[in-house]
Amino acid sequence: MQFLPTHVLLTMPAWVSYSAIINWQHRFRFPVPSKIFTIFTIRFLTSINNPSNSITYITGLQLAIGKPSTQGLTMNIRSYLAAIGLCLLPLSSQAGVIYEWQALNDELPWGITLELEFDDQTVASGAFNFDYSDPYGYDQVPQNGLLNLRYTFPGVGEEMLYAANRGGFSTGMGYVNMALAFGADGYLTGSIYLNNGFHHIDMFSTGQTFTIIDANSDEQMEGAGCTWETPSCGGASGHIRRVSTTAHIAQIPEPGSLALLGAGLLAALGLRRRSVP
């Protein structure tokens, strides 16, 4: 369960890293130029968010940080509240509409999970067409309405994860081909092909019912009833239906971000201990 919005969790390392800078300056009496933190913040935020959100976060950070001193970090309460407000503003613009696969029969593959998250404007438009190909991980992912997707099956080692504001597929490469219509009744229709270099799935709909043409994986799909000997892993049918308009598809934080968060927290703890008489 995710208790905080994804974008708030992802920006926490940028906040706590400032504690490390203050601790360094306080302990060694060594002046750390504020440009170091500014450059780091801009680079970090632009790597995990789209430019408009990055500007919002940076503004919030500048309001909250204040000026360092030998006593540590000074922060004006009103500036702190303003910073929180600015950090929460992107939530309204990034809250997505989630559609989820719901199986209707027992054909292969068994037990798959498919979640697609679109922004409100795309859903309201009634249609979505997306043809994206990046086999080498060099291209920039367009911000075109698909916010996140998650595909998995029983026994999978690495889920297929896609996040538009984090550079696309978690594997760094992949293909997306979608031609979809959003029904007023909450059902998707059309066709979907997804491939992240390790797993792929291909499906199309007749009316509101999607049929999986083919699904395969480098890890095999024994838990889903498909092996190398299976002639074709397909035949499952189901609906892709709207299930939520208030939550995000959970994305796994990058290990580097987690490490940075831990380092910052330890630095802040060290500064607090030194300040206790």
C-alpha positions in Angstrom: 0.0 0.0 0.0 1.3 3.4 -0.9 0.6 6.1 1.7 2.2 9.0 -0.1 1.9 10.1 -3.8 4.7 8.7 -6.0 6.0 12.1 -6.9 6.4 13.1 -3.2 8.2 9.9 -2.4 10.6 10.3 -5.3 11.5 13.9 -4.3 12.3 13.0 -0.7 16.0 12.2 -1.5 16.5 15.7 -2.8 15.1 17.1 0.5 17.1 14.9 2.8 20.3 15.3 0.8 20.3 18.9 1.9 20.6 17.7 5.5 23.8 15.9 4.5 25.2 19.2 3.1 24.4 21.1 6.2 25.9 18.4 8.4 29.1 18.5 6.4 29.3 22.3 6.7 28.5 22.2 10.4 30.9 19.4 11.3 34.0 20.5 9.3 33.3 24.3 9.1 33.7 24.0 5.4 31.5 26.3 3.3 29.5 24.3 0.8 28.4 26.5 -2.2 24.6 26.6 -2.5 25.1 25.9 -6.3 26.0 22.3 -5.5 22.6 21.6 -4.0 20.9 23.6 -6.8 22.6 21.7 -9.6 21.9 18.4 -7.9 18.2 19.2 -7.3 17.6 20.3 -10.9 19.3 17.2 -12.3 17.5 14.8 -9.9 14.1 16.3 -10.4 14.3 16.5 -14.2 15.3 12.8 -14.3 12.1 11.7 -12.6 9.5 14.2 -13.5 8.4 16.2 -16.5 9.7 19.8 -16.8 6.6 21.5 -15.5 6.6 19.4 -12.3 10.3 19.9 -11.9 9.8 23.7 -11.8 7.2 23.4 -9.2 9.3 21.2 -6.9 12.4 23.4 -7.3 10.3 26.5 -6.4 9.0 24.7 -3.4 12.5 23.7 -2.3 13.8 27.2 -2.7 11.0 28.5 -0.5 11.6 26.0 2.2 15.4 25.7 2.4 16.3 29.2 3.7 19.9 30.0 4.5 22.3 27.6 6.2 24.1 28.7 9.4 26.3 27.2 12.1 23.1 26.3 14.0 21.9 24.2 11.1 18.9 24.7 8.8 16.7 27.7 9.3 13.2 27.5 7.9 10.3 30.0 8.0 7.0 28.3 8.9 5.1 30.1 6.2 7.7 29.2 3.6 7.5 25.6 4.8 3.8 25.5 4.4 4.0 27.1 1.0 6.6 24.5 -0.1 4.3 21.7 1.0 1.5 23.2 -1.0 3.6 23.5 -4.1 4.8 19.9 -3.8 1.3 18.7 -3.7 0.0 20.8 -6.6 1.1 18.3 -9.3 -1.1 15.6 -7.7 -4.2 17.1 -9.2 -2.6 17.3 -12.7 -1.1 13.8 -12.5 -3.9 11.8 -10.9 -4.8 9.2 -13.5 -7.6 7.0 -14.5 -6.7 3.3 -14.2 -8.0 0.5 -16.3 -7.5 -3.1 -15.4 -7.7 -6.5 -17.1 -10.5 -8.8 -15.8 -10.4 -12.3 -17.2 -13.6 -14.0 -18.5 -12.3 -17.6 -19.3 -9.7 -20.1 -18.3 -7.6 -20.0 -21.5 -3.9 -19.2 -21.6 -2.2 -17.3 -20.2 -3.6 -17.7 -16.7 -3.6 -15.1 -13.9 -2.1 -12.1 -15.8 -2.3 -8.6 -14.4 -2.6 -5.6 -16.8 -3.1 -2.1 -15.4 -3.1 1.0 -17.6 -3.2 4.5 -16.3 -4.2 7.5 -18.5 -4.6 11.1 -17.7 -8.1 12.6 -17.4 -7.8 14.6 -20.7 -7.0 11.6 -22.7 -9.9 9.6 -21.3 -12.3 12.5 -21.8 -11.2 12.8 -25.5 -12.6 9.3 -26.1 -9.7 7.8 -28.0 -5.9 7.1 -27.7 -3.4 6.1 -30.4 0.2 5.5 -29.4 3.0 4.0 -31.5 6.3 4.0 -29.6 9.4 2.1 -30.5 12.8 2.4 -28.7 14.8 -0.8 -29.0 18.0 0.8 -27.7 16.8 3.1 -24.9 17.9 6.3 -26.6 14.6 8.1 -27.4 12.7 10.4 -25.2 9.3 9.1 -24.2 6.5 11.4 -25.3 4.1 12.8 -22.7 1.0 11.9 -24.6 -1.6 10.6 -22.1 -0.3 7.2 -21.0 1.1 7.8 -17.5 1.9 4.3 -16.3 1.4 0.6 -17.1 2.1 -2.6 -15.3 2.0 -6.1 -16.7 2.8 -9.3 -14.8 2.0 -13.0 -14.6 2.4 -15.7 -12.0 6.0 -16.5 -11.3 7.4 -13.5 -13.0 10.9 -12.3 -11.9 10.7 -8.8 -13.2 7.4 -7.1 -13.9 6.8 -5.0 -17.0 6.7 -1.4 -15.7 6.3 1.7 -17.7 6.2 5.3 -16.4 6.1 8.3 -18.7 7.7 10.6 -16.2 10.6 8.2 -15.5 11.8 7.5 -19.0 9.4 4.8 -20.2 10.0 1.1 -19.5 12.0 0.1 -16.4 14.2 -2.0 -18.7 15.2 1.1 -20.7 13.8 -0.2 -24.0 10.6 -1.4 -25.4 7.6 -1.0 -27.8 4.1 0.2 -27.3 1.4 0.1 -29.9 -2.1 1.1 -28.8 -5.3 2.0 -30.7 -7.9 2.4 -28.0 -11.4 3.9 -27.5 -12.7 4.9 -24.0 -16.3 3.9 -23.6 -18.7 6.0 -21.5 -19.5 2.7 -19.7 -15.9 2.4 -18.5 -14.7 -0.2 -20.9 -11.7 0.0 -23.3 -11.9 -1.3 -26.8 -9.2 -1.6 -29.5 -5.8 -3.2 -29.7 -2.7 -3.3 -27.4 0.8 -4.6 -28.0 3.5 -4.2 -25.3 7.1 -5.4 -25.3 9.8 -4.4 -22.8 12.6 -6.6 -24.3 11.8 -9.4 -21.9 8.1 -9.9 -22.0 5.5 -9.2 -24.6 1.7 -9.4 -24.9 -0.5 -8.8 -27.9 -4.3 -8.4 -27.8 -7.3 -7.0 -29.6 -11.0 -6.6 -28.9 -14.2 -7.6 -30.5 -16.7 -5.2 -28.9 -15.8 -4.9 -25.2 -14.1 -8.3 -25.1 -10.3 -8.5 -25.6 -8.6 -11.7 -26.7 -4.9 -12.3 -26.1 -3.3 -13.3 -29.4 0.1 -14.1 -28.0 2.0 -13.7 -24.8 5.6 -14.7 -24.2 8.6 -14.1 -22.0 12.3 -14.8 -21.8 11.6 -16.1 -18.3 9.1 -18.6 -19.7 5.5 -18.4 -18.3 5.1 -21.7 -16.5 3.0 -20.1 -13.8 0.6 -18.8 -16.5 0.4 -22.3 -18.1 2.9 -21.6 -20.9 6.3 -23.2 -21.5 8.7 -23.4 -24.4 6.8 -26.4 -25.6 3.4 -24.6 -25.7 2.6 -24.0 -29.3 0.8 -20.7 -28.6 0.3 -18.9 -25.4 -3.0 -17.2 -26.2 -6.8 -17.5 -26.1 -7.6 -15.8 -22.8 -10.4 -13.3 -23.1 -11.5 -10.5 -20.8 -12.5 -6.9 -20.3 -10.2 -4.0 -19.7 -12.4 -1.8 -17.4 -12.0 1.4 -15.5 -11.4 0.7 -11.8 -10.0 3.9 -10.2 -9.7 7.6 -10.8 -7.8 8.5 -7.6 -4.7 6.3 -7.4 -1.5 5.7 -9.2 -0.1 2.4 -10.4 2.7 1.7 -8.0 6.2 2.1 -9.4 9.3 0.6 -7.8 11.7 3.4 -6.6 15.2 3.3 -8.2 17.9 1.8 -6.0 20.0 5.0 -6.3 17.1 7.1 -5.0 16.7 4.8 -2.0 20.4 4.8 -1.2 20.4 8.6 -1.4 17.4 8.8 0.8 19.1 6.6 3.4 22.3 8.6 3.3 20.4 11.8 3.8 18.5 10.4 6.8 21.7 9.2 8.4 23.3 12.6 7.9 20.3 14.3 9.5 20.4 11.9 12.4 24.1 12.6 12.9 23.5 16.3 13.0 20.7 15.9 15.6 22.9 13.8 17.9 25.7 16.4 17.8 23.2 19.1 18.7 22.1 17.3 21.9 24.2 18.5 24.9 
